[in-house]
Amino acid sequence: MKGSGHLANLAKDLSEALKIKTAFSFRIGSFTVNVSESVVVTWIIMAILVFLAIFLTHDLKVKNPGKKQIFLESVMTAGYNLFYGILGENGAMYIPYLLTVMFYLGFANLIGIIGFTPPTKDLNVTVALALMSIVLIEYSNAHHNGGKKFFKSFAEPLPLMTPFNIMELGIRPLSLCMRLFGNVLGSFVVMELLKAVCPLLLPIPFSMYFDIFDGLIQMIVFVFLTALFMQEGLVDD
C-alpha cells in the first residue's frame, strides 16, 4: 500500500511538472491574455543572445584579435562551414537564420540546468519552429527555381504522385516538430522520475546526458534536417 501511494504521488508530481504554466496575465479590453512560462523563458533566452552578440562583437580588430574575438570567429566559422557544406553557394544567404535557430535551440534545451523549464517542452514552441523551417524550405525552393518549376515539381516524377507530394508539405514539419518535442519531453520525464526516486545521487550523472548531451544532439538534428530538406530544392540541374 505504501508503494502504491508513492507511485500515486510520483504520477501526480510528474503530471504537475508536464503542465504548461501561465507566467502572468493581462487584460486588453474584455479579453484576458495569458502569457505562458515558455514564452517568458524564450524572452530570457533572446535577452541572453542579444547580450552575448553585443558583448562578443564589441571592439573587433582586424589585426591582433583578442581571445574573445578568436573564440567568436572559431564558433561562427565552424557553424558557417557546417551549413555551407550542405547548402553550397545557392543556400549561403540562409545560413545566418539556421545559425540563429541553432543557438536558440542550444540555450532552450540546456536552460533546464539552471532551473528554468525548457521552452521546447511546450508543443506550441516546437510547432512554431517547425512551421518556420518548412516556410523557409519551400521559400528557398521557389526562390531558387522560380514559381513555374516549383509548382511543377509537385507532379514529379509522375503526375500520379501529386497528392503525396502535397501531403509531404504537412508531414515534414510534423516530423520535425514531434522529433524535437518528443525527445525533449522524454528527457524531462526521465529526469523528473530520477529526481523523485533518488534525488541526491542519480540526477547528477544522468543530467550530464539528458540535460546536456541529448539537448545538444537535438539542436544539431533539427537544424541539420532543415538544411537537408532545403538542399533538395537548391540543387542546379
GURO-380569 format. One record per residue (C-alpha): chain; x, y, z. Coordinates in steps of 0.02 Angstrom, whole numbers, plus 50000, padded with zeros to 5 digits. Example, Ala and Ser with C-alpha at 12.3 -4.5 7.8 and 13.67 -1.06 7.14 Angstrom:
2
(pt 'A' (50615 49775 50390))
(pt 'A' (50684 49947 50357))
//
This chain:
237
(pt 'A' (50000 50000 50000))
(pt 'A' (50144 50115 50042))
(pt 'A' (50221 50082 49871))
(pt 'A' (50058 50119 49779))
(pt 'A' (50043 50283 49875))
(pt 'A' (50219 50331 49825))
(pt 'A' (50180 50291 49642))
(pt 'A' (50021 50395 49652))
(pt 'A' (50117 50543 49720))
(pt 'A' (50251 50518 49587))
(pt 'A' (50120 50516 49448))
(pt 'A' (50040 50673 49521))
(pt 'A' (50208 50764 49532))
(pt 'A' (50251 50712 49354))
(pt 'A' (50082 50767 49289))
(pt 'A' (50105 50935 49375))
(pt 'A' (50280 50954 49301))
(pt 'A' (50216 50922 49125))
(pt 'A' (50084 51060 49131))
(pt 'A' (50115 51218 49031))
(pt 'A' (50104 51350 49166))
(pt 'A' (50045 51530 49144))
(pt 'A' (50179 51654 49199))
(pt 'A' (50064 51806 49206))
(pt 'A' (49905 51876 49130))
(pt 'A' (49846 52047 49074))
(pt 'A' (49685 52115 49003))
(pt 'A' (49653 52203 48837))
(pt 'A' (49476 52269 48846))
(pt 'A' (49364 52121 48887))
(pt 'A' (49496 51992 48838))
(pt 'A' (49620 51910 48957))
(pt 'A' (49789 51868 48881))
(pt 'A' (49884 51728 48967))
(pt 'A' (50073 51728 48940))
(pt 'A' (50144 51554 48963))
(pt 'A' (50305 51509 49054))
(pt 'A' (50383 51450 48889))
(pt 'A' (50359 51624 48813))
(pt 'A' (50442 51709 48963))
(pt 'A' (50590 51587 48958))
(pt 'A' (50606 51621 48770))
(pt 'A' (50615 51808 48808))
(pt 'A' (50754 51772 48934))
(pt 'A' (50849 51669 48804))
(pt 'A' (50828 51809 48675))
(pt 'A' (50897 51935 48801))
(pt 'A' (51047 51822 48835))
(pt 'A' (51082 51800 48648))
(pt 'A' (51069 51988 48615))
(pt 'A' (51184 52025 48762))
(pt 'A' (51312 51896 48701))
(pt 'A' (51302 51964 48522))
(pt 'A' (51338 52142 48583))
(pt 'A' (51472 52087 48706))
(pt 'A' (51565 51970 48586))
(pt 'A' (51559 52087 48435))
(pt 'A' (51615 52241 48534))
(pt 'A' (51787 52310 48489))
(pt 'A' (51827 52187 48348))
(pt 'A' (52001 52208 48271))
(pt 'A' (52074 52165 48100))
(pt 'A' (52248 52137 48173))
(pt 'A' (52297 52057 48339))
(pt 'A' (52122 51996 48389))
(pt 'A' (52094 51952 48572))
(pt 'A' (52040 51784 48644))
(pt 'A' (51857 51839 48642))
(pt 'A' (51863 51878 48456))
(pt 'A' (51958 51718 48415))
(pt 'A' (51825 51616 48509))
(pt 'A' (51684 51705 48418))
(pt 'A' (51764 51684 48247))
(pt 'A' (51801 51500 48280))
(pt 'A' (51620 51462 48329))
(pt 'A' (51544 51560 48185))
(pt 'A' (51666 51489 48056))
(pt 'A' (51631 51310 48113))
(pt 'A' (51442 51338 48105))
(pt 'A' (51453 51426 47936))
(pt 'A' (51561 51289 47860))
(pt 'A' (51442 51154 47926))
(pt 'A' (51292 51228 47836))
(pt 'A' (51390 51286 47683))
(pt 'A' (51446 51106 47656))
(pt 'A' (51262 51055 47645))
(pt 'A' (51182 51203 47556))
(pt 'A' (51326 51264 47447))
(pt 'A' (51332 51439 47372))
(pt 'A' (51147 51432 47322))
(pt 'A' (51095 51423 47505))
(pt 'A' (51229 51533 47585))
(pt 'A' (51104 51675 47613))
(pt 'A' (51002 51564 47732))
(pt 'A' (51148 51514 47845))
(pt 'A' (51126 51662 47969))
(pt 'A' (50946 51605 48002))
(pt 'A' (51000 51424 48031))
(pt 'A' (51138 51480 48150))
(pt 'A' (51013 51589 48247))
(pt 'A' (50892 51442 48266))
(pt 'A' (51037 51328 48317))
(pt 'A' (51094 51448 48455))
(pt 'A' (50915 51472 48517))
(pt 'A' (50885 51283 48524))
(pt 'A' (51050 51257 48613))
(pt 'A' (51003 51379 48752))
(pt 'A' (50822 51318 48754))
(pt 'A' (50872 51136 48780))
(pt 'A' (51008 51174 48909))
(pt 'A' (50920 51306 49014))
(pt 'A' (50841 51171 49122))
(pt 'A' (51012 51150 49206))
(pt 'A' (50991 51318 49296))
(pt 'A' (50812 51282 49349))
(pt 'A' (50707 51352 49205))
(pt 'A' (50581 51243 49114))
(pt 'A' (50644 51211 48935))
(pt 'A' (50527 51304 48815))
(pt 'A' (50545 51160 48690))
(pt 'A' (50443 51055 48814))
(pt 'A' (50295 51160 48756))
(pt 'A' (50220 51084 48597))
(pt 'A' (50169 51259 48539))
(pt 'A' (50353 51311 48533))
(pt 'A' (50409 51160 48431))
(pt 'A' (50261 51180 48311))
(pt 'A' (50309 51362 48282))
(pt 'A' (50491 51314 48250))
(pt 'A' (50440 51175 48129))
(pt 'A' (50323 51292 48033))
(pt 'A' (50462 51422 48019))
(pt 'A' (50577 51287 47948))
(pt 'A' (50452 51222 47820))
(pt 'A' (50412 51400 47761))
(pt 'A' (50599 51430 47737))
(pt 'A' (50619 51262 47646))
(pt 'A' (50478 51299 47523))
(pt 'A' (50528 51482 47502))
(pt 'A' (50710 51438 47462))
(pt 'A' (50649 51309 47335))
(pt 'A' (50530 51431 47249))
(pt 'A' (50657 51574 47255))
(pt 'A' (50795 51468 47176))
(pt 'A' (50693 51376 47044))
(pt 'A' (50558 51504 47005))
(pt 'A' (50370 51485 47031))
(pt 'A' (50336 51381 46874))
(pt 'A' (50467 51249 46912))
(pt 'A' (50422 51250 47097))
(pt 'A' (50239 51207 47066))
(pt 'A' (50285 51085 46926))
(pt 'A' (50395 50989 47049))
(pt 'A' (50238 50932 47142))
(pt 'A' (50194 50824 46990))
(pt 'A' (50364 50738 46984))
(pt 'A' (50417 50606 46946))
(pt 'A' (50237 50565 46890))
(pt 'A' (50076 50668 46898))
(pt 'A' (50004 50523 47000))
(pt 'A' (50121 50574 47142))
(pt 'A' (50048 50750 47160))
(pt 'A' (49935 50712 47311))
(pt 'A' (50079 50626 47401))
(pt 'A' (50198 50770 47365))
(pt 'A' (50070 50893 47433))
(pt 'A' (50045 50785 47588))
(pt 'A' (50232 50793 47616))
(pt 'A' (50214 50980 47649))
(pt 'A' (50124 50935 47810))
(pt 'A' (50221 50778 47853))
(pt 'A' (50391 50863 47854))
(pt 'A' (50350 50997 47986))
(pt 'A' (50256 50867 48087))
(pt 'A' (50408 50752 48090))
(pt 'A' (50524 50897 48136))
(pt 'A' (50406 50956 48273))
(pt 'A' (50371 50786 48352))
(pt 'A' (50553 50731 48345))
(pt 'A' (50610 50884 48443))
(pt 'A' (50461 50888 48561))
(pt 'A' (50465 50700 48595))
(pt 'A' (50650 50695 48636))
(pt 'A' (50647 50849 48748))
(pt 'A' (50489 50790 48837))
(pt 'A' (50559 50613 48856))
(pt 'A' (50719 50679 48934))
(pt 'A' (50620 50792 49050))
(pt 'A' (50510 50647 49108))
(pt 'A' (50659 50533 49140))
(pt 'A' (50748 50668 49242))
(pt 'A' (50591 50703 49345))
(pt 'A' (50573 50517 49383))
(pt 'A' (50756 50503 49434))
(pt 'A' (50740 50656 49547))
(pt 'A' (50589 50577 49630))
(pt 'A' (50669 50405 49654))
(pt 'A' (50843 50458 49711))
(pt 'A' (50858 50648 49721))
(pt 'A' (51036 50651 49791))
(pt 'A' (51141 50541 49676))
(pt 'A' (51056 50480 49516))
(pt 'A' (51013 50650 49436))
(pt 'A' (51196 50705 49429))
(pt 'A' (51267 50579 49301))
(pt 'A' (51104 50564 49204))
(pt 'A' (51088 50753 49194))
(pt 'A' (51255 50756 49100))
(pt 'A' (51172 50652 48964))
(pt 'A' (50989 50704 48961))
(pt 'A' (51010 50890 49001))
(pt 'A' (51172 50924 48907))
(pt 'A' (51222 50791 48779))
(pt 'A' (51046 50747 48720))
(pt 'A' (50995 50931 48716))
(pt 'A' (51142 50975 48602))
(pt 'A' (51108 50822 48492))
(pt 'A' (50926 50877 48467))
(pt 'A' (50986 51053 48424))
(pt 'A' (51101 50985 48287))
(pt 'A' (50971 50861 48220))
(pt 'A' (50835 50994 48200))
(pt 'A' (50941 51120 48102))
(pt 'A' (51032 50980 48007))
(pt 'A' (50867 50907 47943))
(pt 'A' (50805 51081 47897))
(pt 'A' (50965 51110 47795))
(pt 'A' (50950 50939 47711))
(pt 'A' (50769 50972 47659))
(pt 'A' (50822 51143 47590))
(pt 'A' (50967 51067 47495))
(pt 'A' (50847 50958 47393))
(pt 'A' (50772 51114 47313))
(pt 'A' (50935 51209 47292))
(pt 'A' (51025 51087 47176))
(pt 'A' (51056 51152 47000))
(pt 'A' (51002 51041 46855))
//
